[in-house]
């Protein structure tokens, strides 16, 4: 399988970064609104609580305001 960063299409090359930004935004919104985040992990739907997201955000690169 080819590395997507080596694709000829510039939009395709940029999609990886866009997906990472979207995932970070989803985590921030889930924390701010106190809602669960649903992801697919190892082929199974997994629910991550807002509290677990808050705990994993401590010490990470992003800061989330607690006001919603």
Secondary structure, DSSP 4 states (H G I P E B T S, - for coil): ---GGG-SSHHHHHHHHHHHHHHHHHHHHHHHHT--EEEEETTEEEEE-HHHHHHHHTTSS----S--
